[in-house]
Amino acid sequence: MLFWTKLLTMAHAVTTSIHPFLCLYYVHMLQFDILTICLLSACVFLLRIPASIFWIDIVDHRSPLHGIFTALLTAIGAAGVLLVLSVPPPWTLFALPVAIISSVLDGLFYQPLECLIDSAIIKILGDYKIK
């Protein structure tokens, strides 16, 4: 039973570790200026709050679908990050719209995962949680 909690935590930590390096990718590979990078990063974190509230409300009212929602959000959020990483550097004309779409997908679908994984871990622990 404790294996799944460790696996969820490790998987989320590994996939979240790419986010601090996205700004460096934007500067060195896609040649974005500082203002554009700040706006893309702010978009991710501003969308995180309403998206977290929305997804937590959905999961609380439909608790049997917790795993399905977590998997769905992971897939869509990871696709958003992979979308921006798949833009080749010479195609800077398409880089900004793809980065905007990626930031919106990341903010709406991937960032709320931390709250959902924490609640899944609490549910999985059951009698083993600290009271």
HELIX and SHEET records of a PDB file:
HELIX    1   1 LEU A    2  THR A   16  1                                  15    
HELIX    2   2 HIS A   19  HIS A   28  1                                  10    
HELIX    3   3 ILE A   34  HIS A   61  1                                  28    
HELIX    4   4 SER A   63  LEU A   65  5                                   3    
HELIX    5   5 HIS A   66  LEU A   85  1                                  20    
HELIX    6   6 THR A   92  LEU A  105  1                                  14    
HELIX    7   7 ASP A  106  TYR A  110  3                                   5    
HELIX    8   8 LEU A  113  LEU A  125  1                                  13    
HELIX    9   9 GLY A  126  TYR A  128  5                                   3    
END                                                                             
